[in-house]
Amino acid sequence: MRHLHAHKHKHRFLREALKIAFEIHDLPLINHLCNISPLLDKCDDLNMDKDQRVREVVTLLDQACKEAGFFYVKGHRISDSLIKKARDVTRNFFDLPFEEKVKIKLSSATGFRGYQRLAENITEGRPDNHEAIDYYREVTAGMYGSLGKTMEGTNPWPEYPSDFRQLMEEYVSQLKDLSRNIMRGIALALGGPADAFEGERAGYPFWVMRLIGYPGSSQAEDEMQDNVIGCGAHTDYGLLTLVNQDSEITALQVKNKSGEWIDVLPVEGTFVCNIGDMLKILSNGIYQPTLHRVINTSPEYRVSVAFFYETNFDAPVEPMPFCVERTGGTAKYGAVIYGEHLVSKVLTNFVV
Ligand SMILES: O=C(O)CCC(=O)C(=O)O
């Protein structure tokens, strides 16, 4: 009880601190907030950068990607109700008895799609204190030859909650469009054409969605042990991640440039957005993905819905010529195939 009170107090304090940080930009919190509404108004026009308001958004995106690799997105036009329902059905699923959840168990037969119980997900060789469902864009047999073999499969949907599948498919469809539009802003921020992340690079984007549940902790923060690490430190694999985090619990942390772990407070009506490994390569290092982790020290169960927007599965990902030019003319990274990068991570991520 005392711990719950202390947590609520900390949470209130952090909320206040965030408010101030947005104003004076000097507290160690993630304080980049991009209202992307002007970008969305114009995003079907490839000459959108002629618009002053779009240019302002692009400048903000550029600063956020350079300084933090993490930012809040508002003005995204995904309804509050869809955002909340996605978390609610996730929570309702995790509330089910284990026998029910395990009916959609992750296995190599589903191409690593499905439910993982606590501690089945591994980050940096250590089990994470979370349960999750992983979904991927479906890969049909032979679609990418041997490259795609590991990921071949269809998504297993639970019978309960009954509206789960319909809601999540809608969520994926809307988040895919939103991500493409944010990537148009990021392409302009890098000095390229608005559609630089389309066509052969990401015109048929792979996507990943993780529905995650982190048990509450009964331990005080200063007694923290390995088993409260909800998700170990990592960078994301693709282009862009949009996290729909629990509105009450602060647990996501980002490593800042001074090496400190910074809380990413939930901010109502926003997604937490961060850049991934493929964007580092494509931008020739202009943007770098940021290490992050999850520690739920709250006594309450936390859920999040993380959507990962990736390049084409079989895209050779290499520094884009206009980024190479901007960084002195030399490519800093060789080409990688996104699907190979993903498969190498997936094969070391699970106990199956
Ligand atoms: O749960 C969160 O807030 C973030 C999850 C995350 O970092 C991930 O799944 O890559």
The ligand as an ORCA input file, in Angstrom:
! r2SCAN-3c Opt
* xyz 0 1
  O       6.546     -1.628    -23.434
  C       7.106     -0.627    -23.858
  O       6.832      0.497    -23.427
  C       8.169     -0.705    -24.926
  C       8.411     -2.080    -25.457
  C       9.648     -2.195    -26.280
  O      10.613     -1.503    -26.085
  C       9.735     -3.202    -27.351
  O       8.872     -4.094    -27.437
  O      10.682     -3.106    -28.177
*
